[in-house]
Amino acid sequence: MPIHRRHALTAFAASLVLMLSLAGCADDGVVYDNQATAPVSGNWQMNSSVAGLALPSLSGALIGSGTSVTGVLHADATTGCATANQAISVAGSTNASGVTTMSGGVAGGTLVITGTLAADGRSLTGATYNVTGGQCAFASAAVATIQNYASVTGTYSGSFNDSASKVIDITANLTQAPDGDTDGNFQLSGTGNFGTNPCFTSPVTVTNSQVTGGSFILTYTDAVKGNSVTADGTFSTDGKTLTVTHWTLTGPCGADSGTGSLTQH
């Protein structure tokens, strides 16, 4: 074979290998038909607008390894058949087309979740969940919104406000744990800088926290002055905007409460 032709074939083969590796291979080595399906992992939430469901909203931690998915979910609020701290272990798989199925036991019945991983790997499309048997049984499978939430990690700035005026300016350095705990919740660590606010000697450490689905709660406690502020609320799916629906100040500074917001920068 002429040298120039051999070189051309070699270059073509190398280009083809590169194209295939970029087009269809996730980090787990599986070649996926829809190009989208990295393993289903992280912090997820599912809910349905169908009236009367015994479990209208669930969230928790999922771990994907190759085509396998395992995790722990829980009800987002206590219902007549399950409590918010009742762990629901699930297991399942994602096939080469991104179709994901998980199931697990809950209150004497079986929870089944299905959907197709979206192109960005951040949600399940065409999703449903159903509970057959037990205390949480559905009449039929419910159409669901199933969404992954990015990690609440980075530097956030904003303010807490009460009913009268701006009270606390805050810069928060937060890191979300990469893995969920045994209840399917994620923890936050970090510090907050409250500027010249006399109630706090900055930086103040996060002493309690929980992230689950699109909700969070965190407490800053000043070990020197004895004041604490606890904030809870929701955050955007990209993890960049925290909306504080309620915060409470306790300690020698006196009681106060309000709302606020923090944005990642």
C-alpha positions in Angstrom: 0.0 0.0 0.0 1.4 3.5 -0.9 2.7 5.3 2.1 0.4 8.4 1.6 -2.7 6.2 1.5 -1.7 4.3 4.6 -1.2 7.6 6.4 -4.6 8.8 5.2 -6.3 5.7 6.5 -4.5 6.0 9.8 -5.6 9.6 10.2 -9.2 8.7 9.3 -9.3 5.9 11.9 -8.0 8.2 14.6 -10.6 10.8 13.7 -13.3 8.2 13.8 -12.3 7.0 17.2 -12.2 10.6 18.6 -15.7 11.3 17.1 -17.2 8.2 18.7 -15.6 8.9 22.0 -17.0 12.4 22.1 -20.4 11.5 20.7 -21.5 8.5 22.8 -19.3 7.5 25.7 -20.0 8.6 29.2 -17.3 8.4 31.9 -18.7 5.0 32.9 -17.6 3.5 29.6 -21.1 2.7 28.3 -22.0 3.8 24.8 -25.5 5.4 25.0 -27.9 5.8 22.1 -29.2 9.2 23.2 -25.8 10.7 23.9 -27.1 12.1 27.2 -26.9 9.4 29.8 -24.2 9.8 32.3 -25.2 7.8 35.4 -28.3 9.1 37.3 -26.6 10.6 40.5 -26.9 13.4 43.0 -29.7 15.2 44.6 -33.1 14.6 43.0 -36.7 15.5 43.6 -40.0 14.2 42.1 -43.5 15.6 42.5 -46.9 15.4 40.9 -49.8 17.8 40.6 -52.3 14.9 40.7 -54.7 15.5 43.5 -55.1 13.2 46.4 -51.8 11.3 46.1 -50.5 9.7 49.3 -46.9 10.8 48.3 -47.2 14.0 46.3 -43.5 14.8 46.6 -40.3 12.8 47.2 -36.6 13.7 47.2 -33.3 12.2 48.0 -29.9 11.0 47.0 -29.2 8.7 44.0 -26.0 7.0 43.0 -25.3 5.8 39.5 -22.6 3.3 38.6 -22.5 2.2 35.0 -26.1 1.3 34.2 -27.1 0.7 37.8 -28.9 3.2 40.1 -29.4 3.0 43.8 -30.4 5.5 46.4 -32.5 6.7 49.3 -35.6 8.8 49.0 -38.1 10.2 51.5 -41.4 12.1 51.5 -40.8 15.8 51.5 -43.4 16.2 54.2 -45.1 13.8 56.5 -48.2 12.3 55.0 -50.8 9.9 56.2 -48.7 6.9 55.1 -45.0 8.1 55.5 -43.0 10.5 57.5 -40.3 12.9 56.2 -37.6 11.0 58.0 -38.6 7.5 56.7 -36.0 6.3 54.3 -37.2 4.6 51.1 -34.4 2.6 49.5 -34.6 2.3 45.8 -32.7 0.4 43.1 -32.9 0.1 39.4 -31.1 0.8 36.1 -30.7 3.0 33.1 -30.6 1.3 29.7 -28.7 2.4 26.6 -31.5 4.6 25.5 -31.6 6.4 28.8 -34.8 4.8 30.0 -34.6 4.7 33.8 -36.6 2.5 36.2 -36.3 2.3 39.9 -38.3 0.6 42.6 -38.4 0.2 46.4 -40.6 -0.7 49.3 -42.7 1.9 51.1 -45.3 1.4 53.9 -46.0 -2.1 52.9 -46.3 -1.3 49.1 -43.9 -1.0 46.2 -42.8 2.4 44.7 -42.0 2.3 41.0 -40.4 5.3 39.2 -39.9 5.5 35.4 -38.7 8.1 32.9 -36.1 8.8 30.2 -33.0 10.8 31.1 -33.0 14.2 29.3 -30.3 15.3 26.9 -28.6 17.4 29.7 -28.8 14.5 32.2 -30.6 16.7 34.7 -34.1 15.4 34.6 -36.3 12.4 33.6 -38.8 13.1 30.8 -42.1 11.3 30.3 -41.8 10.4 34.0 -44.3 8.6 36.2 -44.3 7.1 39.7 -46.7 4.7 41.3 -47.2 2.9 44.5 -49.0 -0.4 44.4 -50.2 -2.0 47.7 -49.7 -0.9 51.2 -50.8 2.3 53.0 -49.5 4.7 50.2 -51.1 3.0 47.2 -52.0 5.1 44.2 -55.1 4.6 42.1 -52.9 4.6 39.1 -49.4 5.8 38.0 -49.0 9.6 38.3 -47.4 11.9 35.8 -44.4 13.4 37.5 -41.7 16.1 37.3 -38.4 14.5 38.2 -35.5 16.9 38.5 -31.9 16.9 39.5 -30.6 19.8 41.6 -27.0 21.0 41.3 -24.8 21.2 44.4 -25.1 24.2 46.6 -21.4 25.0 46.5 -19.6 28.3 46.1 -19.6 31.8 47.4 -23.1 33.4 47.8 -23.9 37.0 48.7 -27.1 38.7 49.6 -29.1 39.9 52.6 -31.7 38.9 55.2 -34.5 41.4 55.7 -37.2 41.8 58.4 -40.5 43.6 58.1 -38.9 47.0 58.8 -35.7 47.1 56.8 -32.5 45.3 55.7 -31.1 43.7 58.7 -28.1 41.5 57.8 -25.8 41.6 54.8 -24.2 38.2 54.3 -21.5 36.5 52.2 -21.7 32.7 52.6 -19.0 30.2 51.6 -20.8 26.9 51.3 -19.8 23.4 50.3 -22.4 20.6 49.8 -21.3 17.1 50.7 -20.9 15.0 47.5 -22.9 12.1 48.9 -26.2 11.9 50.7 -26.6 10.6 54.3 -28.5 7.5 55.3 -31.8 9.5 55.0 -31.0 10.7 51.5 -30.2 14.3 52.7 -27.1 16.3 51.9 -25.2 18.4 54.4 -23.6 21.8 54.0 -20.4 23.1 55.6 -18.8 26.5 55.5 -18.9 29.9 57.0 -20.8 33.2 56.8 -19.5 36.7 56.9 -22.0 39.2 58.4 -20.0 42.3 58.0 -20.3 44.9 60.7 -23.5 43.4 62.2 -23.1 43.6 66.0 -24.8 40.2 66.6 -22.0 38.2 65.0 -18.2 38.0 65.0 -17.4 36.9 61.5 -16.7 34.4 60.1 -19.5 32.3 61.6 -19.6 28.6 61.1 -22.5 26.5 59.8 -23.5 24.4 62.7 -26.6 22.6 61.3 -27.8 22.1 57.7 -29.9 20.0 55.3 -30.3 20.0 51.6 -32.9 17.8 50.0 -34.4 18.2 46.5 -34.9 22.0 45.9 -35.0 22.9 49.6 -32.4 23.8 52.2 -32.0 24.8 55.8 -28.9 26.0 57.5 -27.9 27.5 60.9 -25.1 29.8 61.7 -24.1 30.0 65.3 -21.6 32.5 66.8 -19.8 30.6 69.6 -18.5 33.9 71.0 -21.7 36.0 71.2 -24.1 33.1 71.5 -26.4 34.3 68.7 -27.8 32.0 66.0 -29.6 32.6 62.7 -31.4 29.8 61.0 -32.5 30.2 57.3 -34.7 27.9 55.3 -36.0 28.1 51.7 -35.6 26.8 48.2 -33.0 27.1 45.5 -32.8 27.1 41.7 -32.0 23.8 39.9 -28.6 25.2 38.9 -27.8 25.8 42.6 -27.0 29.5 42.0 -29.9 31.3 43.7 -31.0 30.6 47.2 -34.4 32.1 48.2 -34.8 32.4 51.9 -38.5 32.1 52.7 -37.9 32.4 56.4 -35.0 33.2 58.8 -35.0 33.4 62.6 -32.5 35.2 64.9 -32.2 33.9 68.4 -29.8 34.7 71.3 -28.7 37.7 73.3 -29.4 40.1 70.4 -33.1 39.3 70.7 -35.6 37.6 68.4 -36.1 38.7 64.8 -37.3 37.0 61.6 -37.9 37.7 57.9 -36.9 36.7 54.4 -34.0 37.1 52.1 -32.0 35.9 49.1 -28.5 34.8 48.2 -26.9 34.6 44.8 -23.7 32.7 43.7 -20.9 34.8 42.2 
